Amino acid sequence: PHEESRLAGLLASFAGGRNCDAAALTELRGLRDRYGTPPSLREALLQAFAACEEQEATAELLAATLSPTPSTDERLQLGAAWLRASRYEEATEILLPLAQEQGPGTKAAWLAGFALFHAGRSGEALPWLEGARDQVGGGNVTDAPLLIGLSLLHQGQVDRAITELEAGRDAAPEDRSILSALARAYATAGRGEDAEQASARVRELNQTNAAQELQMARLSALSSALKTAQAEGHNDDADRIIEEMLPMAPAQTRPKLLELRARLYDEDGRTEDAAAVRQQIATGGTP
């Protein structure tokens, strides 16, 4: 009973699957060393590993506790776990037989092709990827053309690879992986000008991404400074920080910053200024 109560307490440390409690995870591992992996402890460990993003530990636990006669779902779960852990050979061992049983056009077929591709076996991967391209999850429009295009390129089918990759580019014009692969395919086909255009676009997107990351870092620093100024009652400093944040803040954040500015003005007795800011919020005015 004591251990069951403690296990319940440890589970609470990972409530919602969002919190990684390193001390609680260490204690769970200690319980496993003492008691093995009864079902309740197994589920607690899986939840903890997920919260702490320990993909390899998750896959190893699923493999160690796999039923002697596993269901299709259990095999699929284990194969996907090996994929998330970047253990592609192990994933292939599970997923390829399952794909052969279920046939093309299935989720198992897509995952088997994915595993084979990343294991360096693009020739074997290609028919599975092509047959199951509609099984790509999450609304991702580039995974299928990217993997199929690269597999075709590895097999020397350059024209078909370009067709696939161009379709991916058309669906996601700013996807740097697609554009990089397309530049490579163009170069292989002797289309140097097209290859350079694709490469130039990748460089441009890389620069844009770096600038966005710097901007987000600056916003984060300003947000911390704003909290400090508020806590210390330095309303003028807080207002200046808000002024700097507004042009770079995401659209959904700007009304919150403006409302904070209005409250600061209220505190300082600037009722007309506060009313003007709230009017700006109400009309969707741009700061």
C-alpha positions in Angstrom: 0.0 0.0 0.0 2.8 2.4 0.8 4.5 1.8 -2.6 1.1 2.2 -4.4 0.5 5.5 -2.6 4.0 6.7 -3.5 3.5 5.6 -7.1 0.4 7.7 -7.2 2.3 10.7 -5.9 5.0 10.2 -8.5 2.4 10.0 -11.2 1.1 13.4 -10.1 4.5 14.9 -10.8 3.9 14.2 -14.5 0.3 15.3 -14.7 -0.8 16.3 -18.2 2.4 14.9 -19.7 4.1 18.4 -19.7 6.2 18.4 -16.6 9.5 16.7 -16.4 10.4 16.0 -12.8 13.9 14.6 -12.8 13.9 13.5 -9.2 10.5 11.7 -9.6 11.8 10.0 -12.7 14.9 8.8 -10.8 12.7 7.4 -8.0 10.5 5.6 -10.6 13.6 4.0 -12.0 14.6 2.9 -8.5 11.2 1.3 -8.1 11.7 -0.5 -11.4 15.1 -1.8 -10.2 13.4 -3.2 -7.1 10.1 -4.5 -8.5 10.5 -5.0 -12.2 7.8 -3.5 -14.4 4.3 -4.5 -13.2 1.6 -2.8 -15.3 1.1 0.2 -13.0 4.8 1.0 -12.8 5.2 0.4 -16.6 2.5 3.0 -17.3 4.0 5.4 -14.8 7.4 5.1 -16.5 6.0 5.6 -19.9 4.2 8.7 -18.8 7.4 10.0 -17.1 9.6 9.2 -20.2 7.1 11.0 -22.4 7.2 14.1 -20.1 11.0 14.1 -20.1 11.2 13.3 -23.8 13.3 10.2 -23.2 12.5 8.6 -26.5 15.1 5.8 -26.4 14.0 4.8 -22.8 10.4 4.7 -24.0 11.2 2.4 -26.9 13.4 0.1 -24.8 10.7 -0.2 -22.2 8.0 -1.0 -24.8 10.4 -3.6 -26.3 11.2 -5.2 -23.0 7.6 -5.5 -22.0 6.1 -6.5 -25.4 3.6 -9.3 -25.2 4.8 -12.7 -26.6 1.8 -12.4 -29.0 1.6 -8.6 -29.6 -1.3 -7.0 -31.3 -1.0 -5.0 -34.4 -1.4 -1.8 -32.4 1.4 -2.8 -30.0 3.8 -3.6 -32.8 2.9 -0.3 -34.5 3.4 1.6 -31.2 6.8 0.0 -30.7 7.9 0.6 -34.3 6.9 4.3 -34.0 8.8 4.5 -30.7 12.0 3.2 -32.3 11.5 5.8 -35.0 11.2 8.7 -32.5 14.4 7.4 -30.9 16.2 7.4 -34.2 16.8 3.7 -33.9 16.0 2.9 -37.5 17.2 -0.7 -37.8 15.2 -1.7 -34.8 12.2 0.2 -36.2 12.6 -1.7 -39.5 12.7 -5.1 -37.8 9.3 -4.3 -36.3 7.6 -2.3 -39.0 8.7 -4.1 -42.2 7.1 -7.5 -41.3 3.9 -5.6 -40.2 3.8 -3.7 -43.5 4.2 -6.9 -45.4 1.3 -8.4 -43.6 -1.0 -5.3 -44.0 0.1 -4.4 -47.5 0.7 -1.1 -49.2 -1.3 2.0 -48.5 -1.3 1.4 -44.7 0.2 3.4 -41.9 2.6 0.5 -41.2 3.8 0.7 -44.8 4.5 4.4 -44.6 6.4 4.0 -41.3 8.3 1.0 -42.7 9.4 3.1 -45.7 10.4 5.9 -43.4 12.5 3.6 -41.3 14.1 2.0 -44.3 15.0 5.4 -45.8 16.6 6.6 -42.7 18.5 3.3 -42.3 20.1 4.0 -45.6 18.0 1.5 -47.6 16.3 3.9 -50.0 15.8 1.3 -52.7 13.7 -0.9 -50.4 12.0 2.2 -48.9 10.7 3.6 -52.2 7.8 1.2 -53.0 6.5 1.4 -49.5 6.7 5.2 -49.4 5.0 5.6 -52.8 2.3 3.2 -52.0 1.5 4.8 -48.6 2.0 8.5 -49.3 -1.6 9.3 -48.2 -0.8 7.9 -44.7 1.5 10.9 -43.8 0.0 12.3 -40.6 -0.4 15.8 -39.2 -1.4 17.5 -42.4 2.3 17.4 -43.5 2.5 18.2 -47.2 6.3 17.8 -47.6 7.3 14.5 -46.0 6.1 12.4 -48.8 7.6 14.3 -51.7 10.8 14.8 -49.8 11.4 11.2 -48.9 10.1 9.8 -52.2 12.1 12.5 -54.1 15.3 11.7 -52.3 14.8 7.9 -52.7 14.3 8.4 -56.4 17.4 10.5 -56.5 19.4 7.9 -54.7 18.2 5.4 -57.3 19.3 7.5 -60.2 15.8 8.4 -61.3 16.6 12.1 -61.5 13.7 13.3 -63.6 11.1 11.6 -61.4 12.9 13.0 -58.3 12.7 16.5 -59.6 8.9 16.1 -60.4 8.3 14.9 -56.8 10.4 17.6 -55.2 8.9 20.4 -57.4 5.4 19.3 -56.2 6.7 19.5 -52.6 8.1 23.0 -53.3 4.8 24.1 -54.8 2.9 22.9 -51.7 5.4 24.5 -49.3 7.5 27.2 -51.1 9.5 28.0 -47.9 10.4 24.5 -46.8 14.2 24.5 -46.7 14.6 20.8 -46.7 12.6 20.5 -50.0 14.5 23.4 -51.6 17.9 21.9 -50.6 16.9 18.5 -52.0 15.6 20.2 -55.2 18.9 22.1 -55.6 20.8 18.8 -55.3 18.5 17.2 -57.9 18.9 20.1 -60.3 22.6 19.9 -60.0 22.6 16.2 -60.6 20.5 16.8 -63.8 23.0 19.4 -65.0 20.6 22.3 -64.4 23.1 24.6 -62.8 21.1 27.8 -63.0 18.0 26.2 -61.4 20.2 24.6 -58.7 21.7 28.0 -57.8 18.3 29.6 -57.6 17.0 27.0 -55.2 20.2 27.3 -53.2 19.9 31.1 -53.1 16.4 30.8 -51.8 17.6 28.4 -49.0 20.2 31.0 -48.0 17.6 33.7 -48.0 15.3 31.7 -45.8 18.2 30.8 -43.4 18.9 34.5 -43.0 15.2 35.3 -42.4 15.0 32.5 -39.8 18.1 33.7 -38.0 16.6 37.3 -37.9 13.4 35.9 -36.5 15.2 33.9 -33.8 17.1 37.1 -32.8 13.8 39.0 -32.6 12.2 36.4 -30.4 15.2 36.4 -28.1 15.0 40.2 -27.9 11.3 39.9 -27.1 11.9 37.4 -24.4 14.5 39.7 -22.8 12.2 42.7 -23.0 9.4 40.6 -21.4 11.6 39.8 -18.4 12.6 43.5 -18.1 8.9 44.5 -18.3 8.0 42.2 -15.4 10.8 43.6 -13.3 9.8 47.2 -14.0 6.2 46.4 -13.1 7.2 44.6 -9.9 9.3 47.6 -8.9 6.6 50.2 -9.8 8.7 51.8 -12.5 5.8 52.7 -14.8 7.8 55.0 -17.0 10.4 52.3 -17.7 7.6 49.7 -18.3 5.9 52.1 -20.8 9.2 52.5 -22.7 9.7 48.7 -22.8 6.1 48.3 -24.1 6.9 50.8 -26.8 9.9 48.8 -27.9 8.0 45.5 -27.8 5.0 46.5 -29.8 6.4 46.7 -33.4 8.0 43.2 -33.1 5.3 41.5 -31.0 3.0 38.8 -32.6 -0.4 40.2 -33.5 -2.2 38.3 -30.8 0.1 39.7 -28.1 -0.2 43.4 -29.0 -3.7 43.9 -27.4 -2.4 42.5 -24.2 0.6 44.9 -24.2 -1.8 47.8 -25.0 -4.1 46.8 -22.1 -1.1 46.7 -19.8 -0.1 50.2 -21.0 -3.7 51.4 -20.3 -3.5 50.0 -16.7 -0.1 51.8 -16.2 -1.7 55.0 -17.3 -4.6 54.4 -14.9 -2.2 54.0 -12.0 -0.5 57.2 -12.9 -3.8 59.1 -13.2 -3.5 59.5 -16.9 -7.2 58.7 -17.5 -7.4 60.3 -21.0 -4.3 58.5 -22.2 -5.7 55.2 -20.8 -9.0 55.8 -22.6 -7.2 56.5 -25.9 -5.3 53.3 -25.6 -8.4 51.2 -24.9 -10.1 52.9 -27.9 -7.1 51.8 -30.0 -7.6 48.2 -28.7 -11.4 48.3 -29.5 -10.9 49.5 -33.0 -7.9 47.2 -33.8 -5.7 50.2 -34.3 -2.0 49.6 -35.1 0.3 50.9 -32.5 
